[in-house]
Amino acid sequence: MDLNLSDEQRLLRESADRFVAESYDADHRRKMASDPLGYSPDVWKQFAELGWLALPIPEEFGGLGAGAVEIGILMEAFGRGLVSEPYVATVVLGATLIERCGSAAQKQGILPKVADGSLKLAFAHSERTARFDLAKVATTANKTAQGWRLAGNKITVLDGHAADEFIVSAHLHDHQGPSGRIGLFLVPATAASLIISDYPRLGGGRACNIELSDVHLPEDALLGDGHDALPAIEWAVDRAMAALGAEAVGIMQTLLDTTLEYTKIRKQFGRPLSANQVIRHRLADMAMQVDESRSMALRAALKVDAAPVERARAASGAKAKIGKCARFVGEQSIQLHGGMGVTEELEVGAYFKRLVAFDTLFGGSAHHYARHAQLGRSA
């Protein structure tokens, strides 16, 4: 298997690295952290102009038809800059779910707007009692004469504060009662009886909890024809974990580079820290963990369209391994910087917080080690 990047992929990596290096400095990140919106609308427009919002969208709907590897290249660059724009929520989760589950009319009405930056999406699926079990959904959607009535609560909706529409999962109840199927519904952010509670996330960005109290929707709010959406949800979350793994690799690479540079200029007893053999060993361990994580993230991206069990094992294996490596690299970076590593004067602490947030998003390392083992037994 040839794992070398194609010419187009190299150009994407170079343009993304250049854009992030020029646009995302420490001042910009501090400004976004204190901004109630949490991201820059001007930068979002630039994403659209560069074609990044259209990257995974099929060409027939105004996209570029790229795959998970290209998304990973972009997300790794985003990790280096601690990008806070709602890219994962809108493009990696939202647009791919529309493309996977939506009808032809729904795709035609939504995907071109995502590609040009005029529509932002958020995926509302997690619930308090689910414990990362994607099949456990208590929110209900009851069939009515006019359409559907949704009731329930969702938590940790990524970038929900910025969304124009939510993709909400709910158990379908038709006129015969519970159907046993999960459906996905398009809910406008301005819908009546929809309560949004917004809060900042650890490491940058924002999330929200939403409460649906008898939200009435038209019949065409249901994505697709009402088939069980659970397989599509599992596919989309595995795809998101591969993208987030690539972002974590970018964060870890930045921490490694920053720490290596610091140990070269920081002197103790008249010698640079990097002259100490023990310090060199710790830096080598950090570099090894970064390389292992990059390999796991790439494997997860290459497997996103494989058979469900193979895809899920690759995604969970990457999430578990990268989460463990991320904590090691972050802790080593802070320790080698000494007391300055936890101050706001340096950005090491901000990068470490984003890694901690990554480790808990969609389930921590322990959860995914267990899922990987269970999938192996079932296979």
Secondary structure, 3 states (H helix, E strand, C coil): CCCCCCHHHHHHHHHHHHHHHHHCCHHHHHHHHHCCCCCCHHHHHHHHHHCCCCCCCCHHHCCCCCCHHHHHHHHHHHHHHCCCCCHHHHHHHHHHHHHHHCCHHHHHHHHHHHHCCCCCEEEECCCCCCCCCCCCCCCEEEECCCEEEEEEEEEEEECHHHCCEEEEEEEEEECCEEEEEEEEEEEECCCCCEEEEEEECCCCCEEEEEEEEEEEEEHHHECCCCCCCHHHHHHHHHHHHHHHHHHHHHHHHHHHHHHHHHHHHCEECCEEHHHCHHHHHHHHHHHHHHHHHHHHHHHHHHCCCCCHHHHHHHHHHHHHHHHHHHHHHHHHHHHHHHHHHHCCCCCHHHHHHHHHHHHHCCCCHHHHHHHHHHHHHHC
